[in-house]
Amino acid sequence: MNTSPHAPKRHTVPTVSVITAVVALCLTLTGCNAAVAQPNSQDAKAGIPDHREHWTPRPDLQRAFDALKTRGTLVLMDTASRQWMASDSVRAHAGYIPASTFKIPMSLIALETGAAQDQNTRFPWDGQKRRMPDWNQDQTLASAYRYSAVWVFQHLARTVGQPTVQQFLYDFRYGNAKAGPVGDTFWLEGDLRISAVGQIEFLRRLHDRELPLSDATYNTARTVMRRDTGPGWTLYAKTGWGDSTQPAIGWFVGWLERDRDPRPVYFALNMDMVRDDLGPKREAVVKDSLRTLGYLD
């Protein structure tokens, strides 16, 4: 026998009986070829929806931050296509202080505990002059949310009490859920951290009414959170600006609802606030990106 590694190999042709046996075996195994080609065919036949979600890096969206000469990330979640998109996938999962975006969960907590009855609950101004002119007046829950009147939400946090707020953060699975060390400043200069991905996960539970809240709280929250409307669309959102870290962190988080497709598109932007003029750019970057991607007409 020629055992050289370069010797020509013999090719044997299977007999008809062998081929027949293989085919018969395959047919007895619940359709082996079909199982490979259609791994979810049984689920589809049973009417079970496919909830798998996919992550797509979108570095092209990072050009908006480059143009502003700063760093940031924009994360989008399209519930219609079950698609996540991120301009910077690493930063998308990094935790930052939530700043005024925490007014979303704090509004829910205030409404659920009765610290605020509805969007029209009034909070008398204490007469102390603060840096934002819109803060220096009586507020309602809706106006305090719109103007980001910090003193109102500090009052609400003290009224509810730190242990109760802490329990809600656990129930909400909100970021790292650290409501401290100081009970009325932890979202501004404390230990609480949340990522852009975490913001969207929380907003999804809020929109889908999966949090332990009453219908009255959910209904009022939608009224309070409504930020902007246009032909066939409504935006629910909140800005944030935390200057207790270096660099300061800016946020714009929320979701878009459209008449042509009720399934929301969620978004969460955070970026380094290296200049004061970047304030209005937070919302502009999100809206421009939504238009570019065809979500916003």
Stockholm file with secondary structure:
# STOCKHOLM 1.0

chainA/1-297         MNTSPHAPKRHTVPTVSVITAVVALCLTLTGCNAAVAQPNSQDAKAGIPDHREHWTPRPDLQRAFDALKTRGTLVLMDTASRQWMASDSVRAHAGYIPASTFKIPMSLIALETGAAQDQNTRFPWDGQKRRMPDWNQDQTLASAYRYSAVWVFQHLARTVGQPTVQQFLYDFRYGNAKAGPVGDTFWLEGDLRISAVGQIEFLRRLHDRELPLSDATYNTARTVMRRDTGPGWTLYAKTGWGDSTQPAIGWFVGWLERDRDPRPVYFALNMDMVRDDLGPKREAVVKDSLRTLGYLD
#=GR chainA/1-297 SS CCCCTTSCCCCCCCCHHHHHHHHHHHHTSSCHHHHHHCTTHHHHHTTCCCCCCEEEECGGGGHHHHHTTSCEEEEEEETTTTEEEESSHHHHTCCBCCGGGGHHHHHHHHHHHTSSCSTTCEECCCSCCCSSGGGSSCEEHHHHHHHTCHHHHHHHHHHHCHHHHHHHHHHHTCTTCCCCSSTTTHHHHSSCCBCHHHHHHHHHHHHTTCSSCCHHHHHHHHHHHEEEEETTEEEEEEEEEECSSSSCEEEEEEEEEETTEEEEEEEEEEEECCSGGGTTHHHHHHHHHHHHTTSCC
#=GC SS_cons         CCCCTTSCCCCCCCCHHHHHHHHHHHHTSSCHHHHHHCTTHHHHHTTCCCCCCEEEECGGGGHHHHHTTSCEEEEEEETTTTEEEESSHHHHTCCBCCGGGGHHHHHHHHHHHTSSCSTTCEECCCSCCCSSGGGSSCEEHHHHHHHTCHHHHHHHHHHHCHHHHHHHHHHHTCTTCCCCSSTTTHHHHSSCCBCHHHHHHHHHHHHTTCSSCCHHHHHHHHHHHEEEEETTEEEEEEEEEECSSSSCEEEEEEEEEETTEEEEEEEEEEEECCSGGGTTHHHHHHHHHHHHTTSCC
//
